[in-house]
Amino acid sequence: MSTLSRTVVVLLLALIATTAHSDRRIGNAADAIELAFDTASNEASYRVGLLALRPGLLEERSNPPVAVAEFLTPEVLLELSKDIRASPIRYLSEEDTLENEQNSRGACAWTNLPESYEPSLDVVRIYKHICAPFVEQDNGFSFAMSTMIHESVHHLLRRYPEHRPETYEEEERFCNDAAHAILQTFDVLASPEEDRSAPLPRSSETPEARGFHGAVWTGKTGDLRTSDRMFIWGGCRESAQSIHGCGRYFGDGGLFQVKTQEWTSVVSSALRPRAHHHMHWLNRENRLPESKQNKVLIWGGCSGGQSCGDYLNDGVLLDPFTGESSRISMDGAPVGRLGAAAVTTNQYFVVWGGERGRNTQGSSTEVLGSGAVYNIADDRWRSMKPVPGSILSPRIKHTAVWTGESEDPAVHNKVIFWGGCGEERVYSCLPTHADGAIYDIDSDTWERIPPPPAGVLEGRSSHSAHWTGEHMVIFGGLGESRYLNDGAAFHLKSRTWKSLSGSGSLPRAGFLSAWTGSMLLVAGGDEAPGRLQERAAHFRLGLGDRPWQRGSWRTSAGLFLARGAAAVWTGYSWVLWGGQVGPVRFTADGTEYVPPLR
């Protein structure tokens, strides 16, 4: 074995590929391979951590070879759990010529191993075109977990040279035996029907406690130094002069690396400190100039003391990794507003509605029925064509979803606005609206949504809305006189409504929510005036004919809850941070929540 470096290849042995554990089938995702390995990496890490607490299961379930059993002590299993999660993954396709030439064995996965052990630098390369046949089979999720365990065993053998086999072939068998033995314990250690949560760590780099901030998920940036981060920015908290609500506003934030559980502080003077602003991540898949990729678009919000009286209409494109930013054009920008709905598409930032101010009693003084479209590439604003009042009246606290791009013109590049209310008052927002409209970005035209049939969905504000690929799913919110616990789905192509099946969750408004691809997650919000809803829940939709789409609510345990928190969905877990936990107290705590896999 070389003292400088070794190249380790995962051999696709039938022993692993045919392991009889099929936690779930990987399918119908934008990129099934990345979904499989991202999820498998986190799930394998969690279950290996549990195995460290019950090491006797290895002998009981799999009777591994003596050398493997001697190596996989509780101490090593804990390190293995951390390594699986921390090791970055680089996904490669057939177009990656140089990498493919180096992969002469035609392996699914490949790891370059320098002699020094640094999990965050031990990049696991996944060749998607080679892995695909193994991931697409029924036991593909188990195969992906086995692969990640196999690679991490290679990593750890450098820290324990007394266990390291003498030849490359022997080490390959050792890693396969270890992965196979560990996998045999997984059905005992954790059920795919279980959910779990863990608090986020704190450090000197953790941002200061705050609420009403923004958060984005960076996803796959193409750079291992910037991928898989949650970025939070802005927000506000109480001060000595203002103990009820906000008196201090923030113009800084932080990056949280979910794999390594590490915070990095981010200081930027690009914008005036603010809260209640819009934040959107511009990933490398957006059709934008390279100079505007992997940036955070921040726009609007408010500042100005406890009343949040200064409504802002400026913004920036911020690089959270360098602190560099460029200001968004103010030419043609819409007036500052709160309670508006906004989305980001592959090319545009779209904002509509909201309010311009409040009187001394806290009621809205001017509610808007106008909006604007910002062309991110050209740095230009244009006003949206006025929406006829018969289609959509001015409103606040409504929702918006973008339908994505499609070959079907009935679905392609639309923004659906729905619900909201006409004027906010103390503990109410009236009248509530049970209508909506479809805005076509390309033609700058509006179309009224057919109203929900009687009994399907009543008017509401401060609810949630998500686009599933076919439906806009509405849930919760504040009705005319009560907090709501029901919802419905609007099928865009057929222009029809359907009630969500299953019993309702606990009522709430102004809450956090996420769409996982098959499940709706909800947490926090108010269940009554000034009273926080303390229980979270998840709901598997019942919109299709597939048996796994049974409409059912279940309470989610262990979620950290606060008013004005922010959250991101990572593809595997839901990460929530910050918020207001009392009249005079904000927090810098958070939670990582993993919903059930099925």
C-alpha positions in Angstrom: 0.0 0.0 0.0 1.3 3.5 -0.9 2.3 5.7 2.0 1.2 8.8 0.1 -2.2 7.8 -1.2 -4.5 5.0 -2.3 -7.4 4.8 -4.6 -10.2 2.7 -3.2 -13.1 1.4 -5.4 -16.4 -0.1 -4.3 -16.8 -3.5 -5.9 -20.4 -4.1 -6.7 -20.6 -7.5 -5.0 -23.8 -9.4 -5.1 -23.5 -9.8 -1.3 -24.4 -6.1 -1.0 -26.6 -5.6 -4.0 -29.0 -8.4 -2.9 -29.2 -7.6 0.8 -32.8 -8.2 1.8 -33.6 -4.8 3.2 -35.8 -2.7 1.1 -36.7 0.3 3.3 -38.1 2.2 0.3 -37.9 2.4 -3.5 -36.1 5.4 -4.9 -38.0 6.9 -7.8 -39.8 9.8 -9.5 -37.4 12.5 -8.2 -35.7 15.1 -10.4 -32.4 13.2 -9.8 -33.1 9.8 -8.1 -29.4 9.0 -7.7 -28.6 12.1 -5.7 -31.7 11.7 -3.6 -30.8 8.1 -2.9 -27.3 8.7 -1.8 -28.0 12.0 0.1 -30.8 10.3 2.0 -28.9 7.1 2.5 -25.8 8.8 3.8 -27.8 10.6 6.6 -29.9 7.5 7.4 -27.0 5.2 7.6 -25.1 7.6 9.8 -28.1 7.7 12.2 -28.5 4.0 12.4 -24.8 3.3 12.9 -24.9 5.8 15.8 -27.7 3.7 17.3 -25.7 0.5 16.7 -22.8 2.0 18.7 -25.2 1.8 21.7 -26.1 -1.8 21.0 -22.9 -3.4 19.6 -24.1 -6.9 20.6 -26.5 -6.8 17.6 -23.6 -7.4 15.2 -23.0 -10.9 16.6 -26.7 -11.5 17.1 -27.8 -10.5 13.6 -24.9 -11.2 11.3 -22.0 -13.0 13.0 -19.3 -11.1 11.1 -15.8 -12.3 10.5 -13.6 -12.1 13.5 -11.4 -9.3 12.1 -14.5 -7.2 11.4 -16.0 -7.8 14.8 -12.8 -6.8 16.5 -12.6 -3.6 14.5 -16.3 -2.5 14.9 -16.1 -1.6 18.6 -18.6 1.0 20.0 -15.9 3.7 19.8 -15.3 2.9 16.1 -19.0 2.7 15.3 -19.5 6.3 16.7 -16.6 7.5 14.6 -18.1 5.7 11.6 -21.4 7.4 12.2 -19.8 10.8 12.1 -17.7 9.9 9.0 -20.6 8.7 7.0 -22.5 12.0 7.6 -19.5 14.3 7.2 -17.9 12.9 4.1 -18.9 15.1 1.1 -20.3 13.5 -2.0 -19.5 14.5 -5.6 -21.9 13.3 -8.3 -20.4 12.6 -11.7 -22.0 11.8 -15.0 -20.8 10.3 -18.3 -19.7 13.7 -19.4 -17.0 13.8 -16.7 -14.4 12.4 -19.0 -11.2 12.7 -16.9 -12.9 11.2 -13.8 -14.3 8.3 -15.8 -11.0 7.5 -17.3 -9.5 7.2 -13.8 -12.3 4.9 -12.8 -10.9 2.1 -14.9 -12.8 -0.6 -12.9 -16.2 0.9 -13.8 -17.2 1.2 -10.2 -20.3 2.9 -8.8 -18.3 4.8 -6.1 -14.7 5.8 -5.7 -12.8 7.5 -2.9 -9.3 9.1 -3.1 -7.7 8.6 0.3 -4.8 10.7 1.4 -2.9 9.4 4.4 -4.1 12.1 6.8 -7.7 11.4 8.1 -10.0 14.3 7.4 -13.6 13.3 6.9 -14.7 16.6 5.5 -12.1 16.2 2.7 -12.6 12.5 2.0 -14.8 13.0 -1.1 -16.9 10.1 -2.2 -17.4 10.2 -5.9 -20.7 8.7 -7.1 -20.9 7.8 -10.8 -24.5 8.2 -11.5 -24.7 6.4 -14.8 -23.0 3.3 -13.2 -25.0 3.4 -10.0 -28.4 3.9 -11.6 -29.2 0.2 -12.2 -28.5 -0.7 -8.6 -30.3 2.3 -7.1 -33.4 1.7 -9.3 -34.1 -1.8 -8.0 -36.3 -2.5 -5.0 -33.4 -2.7 -2.6 -31.7 0.4 -4.0 -31.9 2.4 -0.8 -30.1 -0.3 1.1 -27.5 -0.5 -1.6 -26.8 3.2 -1.3 -26.5 2.9 2.5 -24.1 0.0 2.1 -22.0 2.0 -0.4 -21.6 4.9 2.1 -20.8 2.5 5.0 -18.2 0.7 2.8 -16.4 4.0 1.9 -16.3 5.2 5.5 -14.8 1.9 6.7 -12.0 2.6 4.2 -11.6 6.0 5.8 -11.4 4.8 9.4 -9.0 2.0 8.6 -6.4 4.7 8.2 -6.9 5.7 11.8 -6.6 2.1 13.0 -3.6 0.7 11.0 -3.5 -2.4 13.3 -6.8 -3.5 11.7 -5.9 -2.6 8.1 -5.5 -5.6 5.7 -2.3 -5.9 3.9 -3.6 -5.9 0.3 -6.1 -3.9 -1.6 -8.2 -7.0 -2.4 -8.3 -8.0 1.3 -9.4 -4.5 2.3 -12.2 -4.5 -0.2 -13.5 -7.8 1.2 -13.1 -6.4 4.8 -15.2 -3.3 3.9 -17.8 -5.3 2.2 -18.1 -7.7 5.2 -18.4 -4.7 7.5 -21.0 -3.0 5.5 -23.0 -6.2 5.1 -22.9 -7.0 8.8 -23.9 -3.5 9.8 -26.8 -3.4 7.3 -28.2 -6.6 8.8 -28.9 -4.7 12.1 -30.8 -1.8 10.6 -34.3 -3.2 10.6 -34.0 -3.6 14.4 -32.3 -0.3 15.1 -34.8 2.0 13.4 -38.1 1.7 11.6 -38.8 3.6 8.4 -42.1 4.6 10.1 -40.3 6.4 12.9 -39.5 10.1 13.0 -36.9 11.7 15.2 -35.3 15.0 16.0 -32.1 16.4 17.6 -31.2 19.9 18.8 -28.8 22.0 16.7 -25.4 22.7 18.4 -24.3 26.1 19.5 -20.9 27.6 19.2 -19.2 31.0 19.2 -20.1 31.3 15.5 -23.9 30.7 16.1 -25.8 33.8 15.2 -27.4 35.9 18.0 -30.9 35.0 19.1 -33.6 36.6 16.8 -36.9 36.0 15.1 -38.6 37.0 11.8 -35.4 36.3 9.9 -35.0 34.5 6.5 -33.4 31.2 5.7 -32.4 29.4 2.5 -30.9 26.0 1.6 -27.9 26.0 -0.7 -28.3 22.4 -1.9 -25.7 21.3 -4.5 -23.7 24.3 -5.6 -21.1 22.3 -7.5 -18.5 23.2 -4.9 -18.0 21.0 -1.8 -17.0 24.1 0.2 -20.4 25.7 -0.3 -22.9 22.8 -0.7 -25.5 21.6 1.8 -25.7 24.8 4.0 -28.5 26.6 5.7 -28.0 30.3 5.5 -29.9 32.6 7.8 -29.9 36.4 7.6 -31.5 39.4 9.2 -34.4 39.4 11.7 -35.0 41.3 14.9 -35.4 40.9 18.6 -36.4 42.9 21.7 -34.2 45.6 23.2 -34.0 47.4 26.5 -36.2 50.1 25.0 -38.6 47.7 23.4 -39.5 44.6 25.4 -42.6 43.8 23.5 -41.8 42.8 19.9 -38.8 44.1 18.0 -36.5 46.9 18.9 -33.2 45.7 17.4 -32.7 44.7 13.8 -29.9 42.5 12.4 -27.9 42.8 9.2 -25.8 39.7 9.8 -26.4 35.9 9.8 -24.8 32.5 9.7 -24.1 29.4 7.7 -24.9 26.0 9.2 -23.3 22.9 7.6 -25.7 20.2 8.3 -23.3 17.3 7.7 -20.6 18.5 10.1 -23.1 20.3 12.4 -20.9 23.5 12.4 -21.8 27.2 12.3 -19.9 29.9 10.5 -20.9 33.6 11.2 -21.6 35.9 8.2 -21.3 39.6 8.5 -22.5 41.8 5.7 -23.0 45.6 5.5 -24.7 45.4 2.1 -28.2 46.1 3.4 -29.8 48.0 6.2 -30.7 45.6 9.0 -34.3 44.4 8.6 -36.9 41.7 9.4 -39.8 40.1 7.6 -37.9 40.3 4.3 -38.0 37.9 1.3 -35.0 35.5 0.8 -34.5 33.2 -2.1 -31.6 31.0 -3.2 -30.4 31.2 -6.8 -28.9 27.8 -7.5 -26.7 26.8 -10.4 -29.6 25.3 -12.2 -31.2 28.7 -12.7 -30.6 30.0 -16.2 -28.6 33.0 -15.0 -25.2 34.4 -15.7 -22.5 32.6 -13.7 -21.9 35.8 -11.7 -25.5 35.5 -10.3 -25.5 31.8 -9.5 -25.2 30.5 -6.0 -26.3 33.8 -4.5 -29.1 34.8 -2.1 -31.6 37.3 -3.3 -32.8 39.5 -0.4 -35.5 42.0 -0.9 -37.8 44.2 1.1 -38.8 43.8 4.7 -39.0 46.4 7.4 -37.0 48.2 10.1 -37.7 51.2 12.3 -38.3 50.2 15.9 -41.0 48.2 17.6 -43.7 49.1 15.1 -41.6 48.0 12.1 -42.7 51.2 10.5 -40.1 51.6 7.7 -41.2 49.5 4.8 -38.2 48.8 2.6 -38.0 48.2 -1.2 -34.3 47.7 -1.8 -32.4 44.4 -2.1 -29.1 42.7 -3.0 -27.7 39.5 -4.4 -25.4 38.3 -1.7 -22.7 35.6 -1.7 -23.0 34.2 1.8 -19.6 32.5 1.5 -17.5 35.6 0.7 -19.8 38.4 2.0 -19.7 40.1 -1.5 -22.9 41.6 -2.8 -24.4 43.6 -5.6 -27.4 45.9 -5.2 -30.6 45.2 -7.0 -31.7 48.1 -9.3 -34.2 50.5 -7.7 -35.4 51.7 -11.1 -39.0 50.6 -11.3 -38.9 48.7 -8.1 -42.3 48.3 -6.3 -43.0 50.2 -3.2 -42.0 48.6 0.1 -44.6 46.4 1.7 -45.3 43.7 4.3 -47.6 40.7 4.1 -46.9 40.3 0.3 -46.5 36.9 -1.4 -43.4 36.3 -3.5 -41.7 33.5 -5.5 -38.5 33.0 -7.4 -38.5 31.2 -10.8 -35.6 30.2 -13.0 -35.4 33.8 -14.2 -37.6 36.1 -12.2 -38.5 37.3 -8.7 -42.3 37.9 -8.5 -44.0 39.8 -5.7 -47.6 40.9 -5.4 -50.0 42.3 -2.7 -49.2 43.4 0.8 -49.7 46.5 2.9 -48.1 49.9 3.0 -48.6 50.9 6.6 -50.5 50.7 9.9 -52.2 53.2 12.1 -51.6 53.6 15.8 -54.2 50.9 16.6 -52.2 48.4 14.6 -54.6 48.1 11.7 -53.6 48.2 8.0 -53.9 51.6 6.4 -53.2 50.7 2.7 -53.6 47.3 1.2 -52.1 46.7 -2.2 -53.4 44.9 -5.3 -50.2 45.6 -7.3 -47.0 43.7 -8.0 -43.8 43.6 -10.0 -41.5 41.1 -11.7 -37.7 41.4 -11.3 -35.6 40.0 -14.2 -32.6 38.7 -12.2 -30.3 38.3 -15.2 -31.0 41.8 -16.6 -31.4 43.6 -13.3 -34.7 45.1 -14.4 -38.1 45.6 -12.8 -41.4 45.7 -14.7 -44.8 46.2 -13.2 -47.3 43.4 -13.4 -50.4 44.1 -15.4 -53.1 45.3 -13.0 -55.3 42.4 -12.0 -59.0 43.1 -12.5 -60.8 43.5 -9.2 -63.3 40.9 -10.3 -60.5 38.4 -10.4 -58.4 39.3 -7.3 -58.9 42.1 -4.8 -56.1 43.8 -2.9 -55.0 41.6 0.1 -52.3 40.7 2.6 -51.1 37.4 4.1 -52.0 35.4 1.0 -49.7 32.7 -0.6 -48.0 32.2 -3.9 -46.5 29.1 -5.6 -44.6 28.7 -8.8 -45.6 25.8 -11.0 -42.2 25.3 -12.7 -41.5 24.7 -16.3 -43.5 22.3 -18.4 -44.2 21.3 -22.0 -47.8 21.8 -21.1 -48.8 25.4 -21.6 -51.6 25.1 -19.1 -49.0 24.5 -16.4 -45.9 26.2 -17.6 -44.3 29.1 -15.7 -47.4 30.2 -13.7 -47.7 31.8 -10.3 -50.8 30.9 -8.3 -51.9 33.4 -5.7 -54.6 32.3 -3.2 -56.4 33.4 0.0 -55.4 36.2 2.3 -57.4 39.0 3.9 -58.4 42.6 3.4 -57.2 44.4 6.5 -55.2 43.2 9.5 -56.5 44.2 13.0 -55.5 43.1 16.5 -55.8 39.3 16.5 -57.9 39.2 13.3 -57.6 39.8 9.6 -60.9 40.5 7.8 -62.4 39.9 5.4 -60.8 36.5 4.5 -60.7 35.5 0.9 -61.5 32.0 -0.5 -60.4 32.9 -4.1 -57.2 33.1 -6.1 -55.8 33.8 -9.5 -53.2 32.4 -11.9 -50.6 34.8 -13.2 -48.8 33.9 -16.5 -45.3 35.4 -16.3 -44.6 35.1 -20.0 -47.8 36.8 -21.2 -48.3 39.1 -18.2 -51.9 38.0 -18.0 -54.3 36.9 -15.2 -56.8 34.1 -14.9 -59.3 33.6 -12.1 -59.2 30.2 -10.3 -62.5 28.4 -10.1 -63.6 28.8 -6.5 -63.6 25.7 -4.2 -67.0 23.9 -4.1 -69.0 24.6 -0.9 -67.5 22.8 2.1 -64.1 22.1 0.5 -62.1 25.2 1.6 -63.2 28.3 3.4 -61.4 31.7 3.2 -58.2 32.1 5.2 -55.0 34.0 5.7 -51.6 33.2 7.2 -51.9 29.6 5.8 -49.4 27.5 3.9 -49.3 26.7 0.2 -46.9 24.2 -1.7 -46.6 23.1 -5.2 -46.3 19.3 -5.6 -45.7 19.1 -9.3 -49.5 18.7 -10.1 -51.3 20.3 -7.2 -51.2 23.5 -5.1 -51.8 22.2 -1.5 -53.4 24.6 1.0 -53.4 24.0 4.7 -54.3 25.8 8.0 -54.6 29.5 8.5 -56.9 32.0 10.2 -60.5 32.1 9.1 -63.2 34.6 9.8 -63.4 33.7 13.5 -61.3 30.6 14.1 -57.9 28.9 13.6 -58.2 26.2 10.9 -56.9 22.6 10.7 -58.1 21.6 7.2 -56.9 22.0 3.7 -57.4 21.2 0.0 -55.5 20.6 -3.2 -56.0 22.5 -6.4 -55.2 20.5 -9.6 -53.9 23.1 -12.0 -54.3 21.3 -15.3 -57.9 20.3 -14.7 -58.7 23.4 -12.6 -60.4 21.3 -9.9 -60.3 21.1 -6.1 -60.1 18.2 -3.7 -60.3 18.1 0.1 -57.3 16.6 1.8 -58.1 13.1 3.0 -57.5 12.1 6.6 -58.3 13.8 9.9 -57.0 17.3 10.4 -54.0 18.3 12.5 -54.2 20.8 15.3 -55.3 24.2 14.1 -52.7 26.9 13.5 -51.9 30.1 11.5 -48.6 31.8 10.7 -46.7 28.5 11.0 -43.7 26.9 9.3 -44.3 24.2 6.7 -42.4 22.2 4.2 -43.2 19.8 1.3 -40.9 16.8 1.1 -42.1 15.3 -2.1 -44.7 13.1 -0.5 -45.4 14.6 2.9 -46.5 18.0 4.3 -44.7 19.1 7.5 -46.1 21.8 9.8 -44.8 23.3 13.0 -45.3 26.2 15.3 -47.7 29.1 14.6 -50.6 30.2 16.8 -53.5 28.1 17.8 -55.3 31.0 19.5 -54.6 34.7 19.8 -51.1 35.0 21.3 -50.9 31.3 22.1 -48.2 29.2 20.4 -49.3 25.8 18.9 -46.9 23.5 20.7 -47.4 20.3 18.6 -46.0 19.7 15.2 -47.4 17.2 12.7 -46.8 15.6 9.3 -49.3 14.6 6.7 -48.9 12.1 3.9 -51.2 13.3 1.1 -54.0 11.2 -0.2 -54.2 12.7 -3.7 -53.4 9.7 -5.9 -54.1 6.0 -6.3 -50.8 4.7 -5.0 -51.1 2.8 -1.7 -48.4 4.8 0.0 -50.4 8.0 -0.5 -52.8 7.4 2.3 -54.1 10.7 3.7 -53.2 10.7 7.4 -51.9 13.1 10.1 -49.4 12.1 12.8 -47.9 14.2 15.5 -44.2 14.9 15.2 -42.3 14.6 18.4 -39.3 16.7 19.6 -39.5 19.7 17.2 -38.3 23.0 18.6 -41.1 25.5 18.3 -41.0 29.3 18.2 -42.9 32.2 16.6 -41.1 33.9 13.8 -38.6 31.0 13.3 -37.2 30.0 9.9 -36.7 26.6 8.4 -35.2 24.8 5.3 -35.9 21.4 3.8 -32.6 19.6 3.0 -34.0 16.7 1.0 -33.6 14.4 4.1 -34.3 16.6 7.1 -36.1 19.7 8.2 -33.9 22.3 9.9 -35.6 24.9 12.1 -33.8 27.8 13.8 -34.5 30.8 16.0 -37.7 32.7 16.8 -39.6 34.2 19.6 -40.4 32.0 22.6 -42.0 34.6 24.9 -43.0 38.3 25.0 -39.5 39.3 26.0 -37.3 36.4 24.8 -35.9 35.3 21.5 -33.7 32.2 21.0 -30.7 30.9 19.1 -31.8 27.3 19.4 -33.0 25.0 16.6 -33.8 21.5 15.6 -33.0 19.0 12.9 -36.1 16.9 12.3 -36.2 13.7 10.2 -39.7 12.6 9.2 -40.5 8.9 8.6 -39.1 7.5 5.4 -42.5 6.0 4.6 
